[in-house]
Each structure stands twice: as C-alpha cells, then as structure tokens.
Amino acid sequence: MASFLVEGDNCLSGEITPQGAKNEALQVISAVLLTDQTVYIQNIPNIRDVKSLIDLLIDFGVEVERINDNAYKFTARNVDLDYLETDEFLKKAATLRGSIMLLGPLLGRFGIGKMPKPGGDKIGRRRVDTHFLGFEKLGATFNYDGEAGFYTVDGANLKGTYMHLEEASVTGTANLVMAAVMAKGETVIYNAACEPYLQQLCNMLIRMGAVIEGIGSNLLKIQGTNTLGGTNHILLPDMIEIGSFIGLAAMTQSEITIKNARINQLGLIPDTFRKLGIGLIFKGDDIYIPAQDHYEIESYIDGSILTVSDAIWPGFTPDLLSIVLVTAIQAKGTVLIHQKMFESRLFFVDKLIDMGAQIILCDPHRATVIGLDRKMTLKSVAMTSPDIRAGVSLLIAALSAHGVSEIHNIEQIDRGYQFIDERLNQLGAKIIRKE
C-alpha cells in the first residue's frame, strides 16, 4: 500500500490542465465492443481504473494500440466470448466497478453478457437493478447467482421497448443505450440520465451510425441498427478534477489557472464554489482563481444557512460534495452539506476533525461545516483514503495544514486522478510518494 507524505503551508501557483473525464472514459471505451471497425479515442486519462478496463478489453481479444500518452485506437474485430467463462475474468472484473459498462455492448452486439458483482468505492449501497431491469425490458433474461456474486444476461433477441427508469442512473442509462442501439425497433428511455458524459457517449454512437434523439434531455428515443462503424472521439476534461483544483486553490491561498476547462459543460459547479465566496474569473475557456485570503459563505435571502446538496444532472454532482466540504473548512460562515445518494461518503470527516476542522456529522448523509475563517490552521495527522473523492479531499486538507501529513491507501486516489502528486508538485506543492 502506497502513501503520500504531504508538507502543508505552501502556496501554489501556475497553470494546470485537467485530465480527460474518468466517467466518460469508462463509457466510451466500453462502447468500442459495439463494432468491428477501428475507434480512435483521445484525451484518455492515465489512471488506474481506465487502465484496468483497457487491460480487460485486451484480454477479450480487442486490438489496442497506444498512439501517445492519452490517445488509443481500439479494434474489436475478434472478441473472445469464451473469456467470460474464465476465472481470470471473474477476478479482474470484480475489482473494477466500470466493468459493468461492458454488459450493454456485449448484449447489443453478441446477445450475451456475464459479470461478477462489480467493485469500486465503498461509499454505501450502489444498486445495479436499473441496468438489469432495463435489459429485461429489452427482452433479455437475467439470472443472479447470489452465492457466487455473478450476473448472467441472455439477450439473443433484443427488441425495442418503452421503459421508465426508477432512478436516473448514469451508468444504467449508458448501459441501456449501448444495448438498445443494436436492438430491433424503437426504444424509449424516460427518466434517463443526461450528464455531459452521457451526451458525449450518445454523440459518439451517432457518429458510429446509431440513431438517437433527445440527447441532453431525460427522454431518449433510439432506433436500433444492425451494424455500427468506427469513429474518432475526444473526451471532455474531467469536471471533478476541475472542481478539486478550485477547492485546492481556495484552501491553500494559491493562484491557479485551470486551462481548457470547457466551462460551458460544467453546469452548477462554478456557481456552487462562488456561493462559498470563492472568486473565479473566466478567461476564454480557462478558469483563473486568484489567491483567496478570505472567502465568505453566502446565506439564503432569509438569512438561513446555505445548504449544498447533490442531485441528478443538471443538479450538483455528488462527486464534488467531499471537495466542497473540505473547502468550507477555512471559509467564513456555515454550510450544511447534504449527501443524498450515498450513506457512507461523509465518514472521512473524522480525520478532518482530528486536524482541527469544526464539523458536525449530523447523520450518515449530512454534515455541518463551521468555517474557521483562517483564524486557525489545520494540523497534520496520519490518515487513510477511503475512496477516490475523499482521498483528494484529505490531500487538499493536508496541503493546507501545518506540518507533514501522511495519507495511506493512495491507490484510491490513483484510480481517479492522473499523476496528481507530480502535477501538483509542478505548482509548488511538496508531496512525496512512498511505496
């Protein structure tokens, strides 16, 4: 298990370019299974989860060529479905939550899909019912071996249908879209997720020959087709990294410019950080964050305490609530963080409290942060990263603290952030990776 040694109390400065979007990468890389033609994908982040998915495709027999550090071409001409039956597949797929994204394209093109219960962050219940209920609506038969933790889906004759999703799951919607584009007839998906990453996937599929209407809304109409072709695709910058860098700049009183941020795709993210009092200046498609000596949390018009909560897109993404929480530690004022979707995502605040933060964990879903207004500096402690986003939140806290902190289990951070220590060190941070 690797660790970071983080020396705090340093102001950072300079420019940083966000990596390609992790969540989009897992979807569009899975989609290469839908065609036997070559698909080129650019701006792929060099992170653990994405590399594991690419390795899994190689094991399936997909021809993968790395063009440069962040660009690949994929040709799924000779897919080995027998690999689904191997112990190696069972072991590898079980460690990667993104592996579930392979089910939709496997069903759409080959009519069969098998998958162990996927891994990923331990942040509470993460149901996959939406995926399988949707597959059944399309005419697939589904079996789950609870003892082995293994899903089997037979979709030899998928047919278009109407479905109303019980939750607007991003991965669920993506999986169903990838299955439906090769089903017979029309599929209508209501209460579909409409995140920018899902829009990116749909637009990529259209370039491959799919027929999809309603992109960007919660009502998708898909006309099935027999074959899909190759395409070129460029990933969006990762909005979660962008939000993380905004919070980092504010907490460490740093002057940072985030390059090529695709501001028009960020939704409520900039305005949510502005509600914490953080100054952001847009320069073309770059975000300039001046050094924040002080930042004051807004109140509602009636004077009540600001609440920041997660919601389905175009609401505020749950992946940034941990970052907002840690950023509020040195603000002036009070904010209630309401994590609606996952009941274990706020449990990392005990380490922030040990560092001197004033946080009340109200219940598994809510925490109240009483800002220190820089009247006290956080102190260094040893801590362990429980998941990707909490890990980066602890890293931000450590970079703003006095002394040297140690963060263990940084493999979690590596799953979602590309060379984060090297990139931040280039801005003036002092982070040592200890294997």
C-alpha positions in Angstrom: 0.0 0.0 0.0 1.5 3.3 -1.1 1.3 6.6 0.9 1.8 10.3 0.4 3.9 12.4 2.7 2.4 15.9 2.3 4.1 19.1 3.6 1.5 21.7 4.1 1.5 25.5 4.5 2.7 26.1 0.9 1.0 28.4 -1.6 0.8 27.0 -5.1 0.9 29.0 -8.4 0.8 28.3 -12.1 -1.3 26.6 -14.7 -2.8 23.1 -14.7 -4.7 21.3 -17.4 -7.4 18.8 -16.3 -7.2 15.2 -17.4 -9.8 13.6 -19.6 -13.0 12.7 -17.9 -12.8 9.4 -16.0 -16.5 8.7 -16.0 -16.8 9.4 -19.7 -13.7 7.2 -20.5 -15.3 4.1 -18.9 -18.4 4.5 -21.0 -16.9 5.3 -24.4 -14.1 2.7 -24.1 -16.7 0.0 -23.4 -18.6 1.2 -26.5 -15.8 0.0 -28.8 -17.2 -3.5 -28.4 -20.2 -2.5 -30.4 -18.3 -2.5 -33.7 -15.6 -4.5 -35.6 -14.3 -1.2 -37.0 -11.5 0.9 -35.5 -12.4 3.5 -32.9 -9.9 6.3 -32.0 -10.3 7.9 -28.6 -8.2 10.9 -27.4 -7.6 12.6 -24.1 -7.9 9.3 -22.2 -6.7 9.8 -18.6 -3.8 7.6 -17.4 -5.4 6.4 -14.2 -5.8 3.0 -12.6 -9.5 2.4 -13.3 -9.2 3.3 -17.0 -6.0 1.2 -17.5 -7.7 -1.8 -15.8 -10.6 -1.5 -18.3 -8.3 -1.3 -21.3 -6.4 -4.4 -20.0 -9.7 -6.2 -19.7 -10.6 -5.4 -23.3 -7.1 -6.7 -24.4 -7.9 -9.9 -22.6 -11.1 -10.1 -24.6 -9.1 -10.0 -27.8 -9.6 -6.4 -28.7 -6.7 -5.0 -30.6 -5.4 -1.9 -28.7 -2.7 0.4 -29.9 -1.4 3.3 -27.8 -0.8 6.2 -30.2 0.6 8.6 -27.5 0.2 9.1 -23.7 -3.5 9.9 -23.9 -4.7 8.5 -27.3 -5.6 4.9 -28.3 -7.1 3.1 -31.1 -9.3 0.1 -30.5 -10.4 -2.6 -32.9 -12.9 -5.2 -31.5 -12.8 -7.4 -34.6 -12.1 -10.8 -32.9 -13.8 -10.7 -29.5 -13.3 -13.9 -27.4 -16.6 -14.5 -25.6 -15.1 -17.7 -24.0 -13.1 -15.3 -21.8 -16.3 -14.6 -19.9 -16.1 -18.1 -18.5 -12.6 -17.8 -17.1 -11.5 -17.4 -13.5 -9.2 -14.6 -14.7 -12.2 -12.6 -16.0 -14.1 -13.2 -12.8 -11.2 -11.9 -10.7 -10.3 -8.8 -12.9 -13.9 -7.6 -13.5 -14.8 -7.9 -9.8 -12.1 -5.4 -8.8 -13.4 -2.7 -11.2 -16.8 -1.1 -11.0 -16.5 0.2 -14.5 -16.5 -3.3 -15.8 -20.3 -3.3 -15.6 -20.3 -1.0 -18.6 -19.3 -3.9 -20.8 -22.6 -5.6 -20.4 -24.6 -3.2 -22.7 -22.3 -3.5 -25.7 -21.8 -7.3 -25.2 -25.6 -7.7 -25.2 -26.2 -5.3 -28.1 -23.6 -6.9 -30.4 -23.3 -10.5 -29.2 -26.5 -11.2 -27.3 -24.8 -12.4 -24.1 -23.3 -10.8 -21.1 -21.8 -12.1 -17.9 -20.3 -10.1 -15.0 -19.3 -10.6 -11.4 -20.6 -8.2 -8.8 -18.5 -5.1 -9.6 -16.1 -3.4 -7.2 -15.4 0.3 -6.8 -15.6 2.8 -3.9 -17.1 1.7 -0.6 -19.4 4.7 -0.3 -22.7 3.0 0.5 -25.2 1.0 -1.5 -24.7 1.2 -5.2 -27.5 -0.8 -6.8 -27.3 -2.2 -10.3 -31.0 -3.0 -10.5 -31.6 -0.2 -13.1 -29.2 -2.0 -15.5 -30.8 -5.4 -15.3 -34.4 -4.3 -15.1 -33.8 -2.3 -18.3 -32.1 -5.3 -20.0 -35.2 -7.4 -19.1 -37.5 -4.7 -20.7 -35.5 -5.1 -23.9 -36.3 -8.8 -23.8 -33.2 -10.2 -22.1 -33.4 -12.9 -19.4 -31.4 -12.3 -16.2 -30.0 -14.6 -13.6 -28.1 -13.7 -10.5 -26.1 -16.3 -8.5 -26.1 -14.7 -5.1 -23.6 -17.3 -3.6 -21.1 -16.7 -6.4 -22.0 -13.0 -6.9 -22.3 -13.5 -10.6 -24.7 -12.0 -13.1 -25.7 -13.7 -16.4 -27.8 -11.9 -19.1 -29.1 -13.6 -22.2 -30.2 -11.1 -24.9 -30.1 -13.0 -28.1 -33.2 -11.2 -29.5 -33.3 -7.7 -28.0 -36.4 -5.7 -29.1 -37.0 -2.0 -28.7 -39.5 -1.0 -26.0 -40.6 1.8 -23.7 -39.0 2.0 -20.2 -39.3 4.4 -17.4 -36.2 4.1 -15.2 -36.8 4.1 -11.5 -33.7 6.2 -11.0 -31.7 8.4 -13.4 -28.6 6.3 -13.2 -25.7 7.5 -15.4 -24.1 4.1 -15.8 -27.5 2.4 -16.1 -28.6 4.8 -18.8 -25.3 4.4 -20.7 -25.5 0.6 -20.5 -29.1 0.5 -21.8 -28.3 3.0 -24.6 -25.4 0.8 -25.7 -27.7 -2.3 -25.7 -30.6 -0.5 -27.4 -28.7 0.9 -30.4 -28.5 -2.6 -31.8 -31.9 -3.9 -30.7 -34.7 -4.3 -33.2 -37.1 -1.4 -33.4 -37.5 1.7 -31.3 -36.5 2.1 -27.6 -37.8 4.9 -25.5 -35.9 5.6 -22.2 -37.7 8.0 -19.8 -36.1 9.4 -16.7 -32.7 8.9 -18.5 -29.6 10.5 -17.1 -28.5 13.5 -19.1 -25.0 14.3 -17.8 -22.5 15.7 -20.3 -20.6 12.4 -20.3 -23.8 10.6 -21.3 -24.3 13.2 -24.0 -20.8 12.5 -25.2 -21.4 8.8 -25.4 -24.6 9.3 -27.4 -22.9 11.7 -29.9 -20.1 9.2 -30.3 -22.6 6.4 -31.1 -24.4 8.6 -33.6 -21.1 9.1 -35.4 -20.8 5.3 -35.5 -24.2 5.1 -37.2 -26.7 4.9 -34.3 -30.0 6.9 -34.4 -30.6 8.7 -31.0 -33.0 11.6 -30.3 -33.4 13.7 -27.2 -29.7 14.0 -26.2 -29.3 16.3 -23.2 -32.9 15.6 -22.0 -34.3 12.8 -19.8 -36.2 11.3 -22.7 -34.2 9.4 -25.2 -35.5 7.7 -28.4 -33.3 5.1 -30.1 -33.8 3.4 -33.4 -32.0 0.1 -33.5 -29.5 -0.7 -36.2 -27.8 -3.9 -37.4 -24.2 -2.6 -37.5 -22.1 0.3 -36.3 -18.9 1.6 -37.7 -15.7 3.2 -36.4 -15.2 6.9 -35.3 -12.9 9.4 -33.7 -13.8 10.7 -30.2 -12.2 13.3 -27.8 -13.1 13.1 -24.1 -14.2 16.2 -22.2 -11.9 17.5 -19.4 -12.8 15.9 -16.0 -15.2 18.2 -14.2 -14.4 16.6 -10.9 -10.7 17.4 -11.3 -11.7 21.0 -12.2 -13.8 21.3 -9.0 -11.0 19.7 -7.0 -8.5 22.3 -8.3 -10.9 25.2 -7.4 -11.2 23.9 -3.9 -7.4 23.3 -3.6 -6.7 26.9 -4.7 -9.0 28.4 -2.2 -7.9 26.3 0.8 -4.1 26.9 0.1 -4.5 30.6 -0.8 -3.0 29.7 -4.2 -3.2 31.5 -7.6 -4.0 28.9 -10.2 -5.3 28.9 -13.7 -7.2 25.8 -14.9 -6.6 25.5 -18.7 -9.1 24.4 -21.3 -11.9 23.7 -18.8 -14.8 23.5 -21.2 -16.7 25.9 -19.0 -20.0 25.5 -20.9 -20.1 21.9 -19.8 -19.6 22.5 -16.0 -23.2 23.2 -15.1 -23.6 24.4 -11.5 -20.0 23.7 -10.4 -18.6 27.3 -10.8 -21.7 28.9 -9.2 -21.6 26.4 -6.3 -18.0 27.4 -5.4 -18.9 31.0 -5.8 -21.6 30.5 -3.1 -18.7 29.6 -0.8 -17.3 33.0 -1.6 -14.5 31.8 -3.9 -13.6 34.3 -6.7 -13.4 32.8 -10.2 -12.5 34.6 -13.3 -13.2 33.1 -16.8 -10.6 33.9 -19.4 -11.9 32.4 -22.6 -12.1 28.7 -21.7 -9.7 29.0 -18.8 -10.6 29.5 -15.1 -8.4 31.8 -13.1 -8.6 31.5 -9.3 -6.8 34.4 -7.6 -5.3 33.8 -4.1 -8.2 33.8 -1.6 -7.1 35.5 1.6 -10.7 35.1 2.8 -13.9 33.7 1.3 -17.3 34.0 2.9 -20.2 31.6 2.5 -23.4 33.1 1.3 -26.6 32.8 3.2 -30.1 32.5 1.8 -32.2 35.6 1.3 -34.0 35.0 4.6 -30.7 34.6 6.5 -30.8 30.9 6.9 -27.7 28.6 6.4 -26.6 27.7 2.9 -27.2 24.0 2.0 -25.2 22.3 -0.7 -26.7 19.0 -1.8 -26.2 16.6 -4.7 -28.8 15.9 -7.4 -29.1 14.3 -10.8 -27.8 16.5 -13.7 -28.3 19.4 -14.2 -28.0 19.4 -10.4 -24.7 19.5 -8.5 -22.7 16.3 -8.9 -22.3 14.1 -5.8 -18.6 13.5 -6.7 -17.8 17.1 -5.6 -19.6 17.2 -2.3 -16.5 16.0 -0.4 -14.4 18.7 -2.1 -17.0 21.4 -1.2 -17.0 20.1 2.4 -13.2 20.4 2.8 -13.1 23.8 1.1 -15.6 25.2 3.5 -13.3 24.5 6.5 -11.4 27.7 6.0 -14.3 29.8 4.8 -16.1 32.4 6.9 -19.6 31.2 7.8 -21.5 27.9 8.0 -22.8 25.5 5.4 -24.8 22.2 5.5 -23.5 19.5 3.2 -26.3 17.1 2.3 -25.1 13.9 0.5 -28.4 12.3 -0.6 -27.1 9.5 -2.7 -24.5 7.6 -0.7 -24.7 7.0 3.0 -21.0 6.3 3.7 -19.4 9.1 1.8 -19.1 11.6 4.7 -17.5 9.3 7.2 -14.0 10.6 6.3 -14.8 13.8 8.2 -13.4 12.3 11.4 -9.9 12.8 10.1 -10.7 16.4 9.3 -12.0 16.9 12.8 -8.7 15.5 14.1 -6.9 18.1 12.0 -8.9 20.9 13.8 -11.9 21.4 11.4 -15.2 22.4 13.0 -17.6 19.8 11.5 -20.7 18.3 13.0 -21.6 14.9 11.4 -25.4 15.1 11.8 -26.1 11.7 10.3 -24.7 9.5 7.5 -26.0 11.9 4.9 -25.5 15.4 6.4 -22.6 17.4 7.9 -22.5 21.0 9.1 -19.2 22.8 8.5 -18.4 25.9 10.6 -15.7 27.8 8.8 -12.5 28.7 10.6 -12.0 31.9 8.6 -8.2 31.2 8.7 -8.2 32.0 12.4 -6.6 28.6 12.9 -4.5 26.4 10.7 -5.2 22.7 10.4 -2.6 20.4 11.9 -1.0 17.5 10.2 -2.1 13.9 11.0 -1.8 10.4 9.6 -4.9 9.2 7.7 -6.2 6.7 5.2 -8.0 7.4 1.9 -11.4 5.5 2.0 -12.4 6.4 -1.6 -11.3 8.5 -4.6 -13.0 11.8 -3.8 -12.5 11.6 0.0 -8.8 10.8 -0.7 -8.4 14.0 -2.7 -10.3 16.0 -0.1 -7.8 14.7 2.6 -5.0 15.7 0.2 -6.3 19.2 -0.1 -6.7 19.4 3.7 -3.1 18.2 4.2 -1.7 20.7 1.7 -3.3 23.5 3.7 -2.3 22.1 7.1 0.8 22.9 9.3 3.4 20.2 9.2 3.8 16.9 7.4 0.7 14.7 7.0 0.7 11.1 5.8 -2.1 9.7 3.6 -2.2 5.9 3.2 -4.1 3.8 0.6 -3.4 6.4 -2.1 -4.2 3.7 -4.7 -7.7 5.0 -4.3 -6.6 8.5 -5.4 -4.7 7.0 -8.3 -7.9 5.3 -9.5 -9.3 8.8 -10.4 -6.5 11.3 -10.6 -3.7 11.2 -13.1 -0.2 11.6 -11.6 -1.7 14.0 -9.1 1.4 14.3 -6.9 3.7 15.1 -9.9 1.3 17.7 -11.3 0.7 19.5 -8.0 4.4 19.5 -7.3 4.9 21.4 -10.5 2.8 24.1 -9.0 4.9 24.2 -5.8 3.3 21.5 -3.7 5.6 19.2 -1.7 4.2 15.7 -2.0 6.4 12.6 -1.7 5.1 9.2 -2.8 6.2 6.4 -0.6 5.7 2.9 -1.9 
